[in-house]
Amino acid sequence: MRFLQAILLLAFLGAIGLFAVQNTDPITVSFWTWKTTGPVALLAIVVYLLGMLSGWTVVSFFSRSLREVTERPAQ
C-alpha cells in the first residue's frame, strides 16, 4: 500500500512540476483595488494553498461543533 501511495505522490508531484514548467506566462489578478502579476503556476499554487487553508478551517469548525453536540449531557 505504501508503495502505491509513493507512486501516486510522485506522479502528482511530476504533474505539478510539468504544469509549472509549461505555464510561465505572466498573468495579472485583480481583487478590488489590489493587483498582482505573476506566473500562472505560482498563482495556481497560491490559490491551491488558500483553498487548503479554507477547507481545513471549515472541517475544523464542523468537527468541533459536532464534538460539542455529541458530548453535551442530555437535558
C-alpha angles and dihedrals in degrees: 000000000000090000091055091048091051091050092049091048092050091048090050092048090047091052090050091049092049091049091050093049094048097044107057096129112121119243131182121230118197126198118174103306094340121097130179133179124205144130117299092241094053093049091047090053091049091050090048092052092047088051091051090050094050092045091050089050093051093047091047092050092047095048092048091050091047091049091051092050095048096044097051115106116244113261 
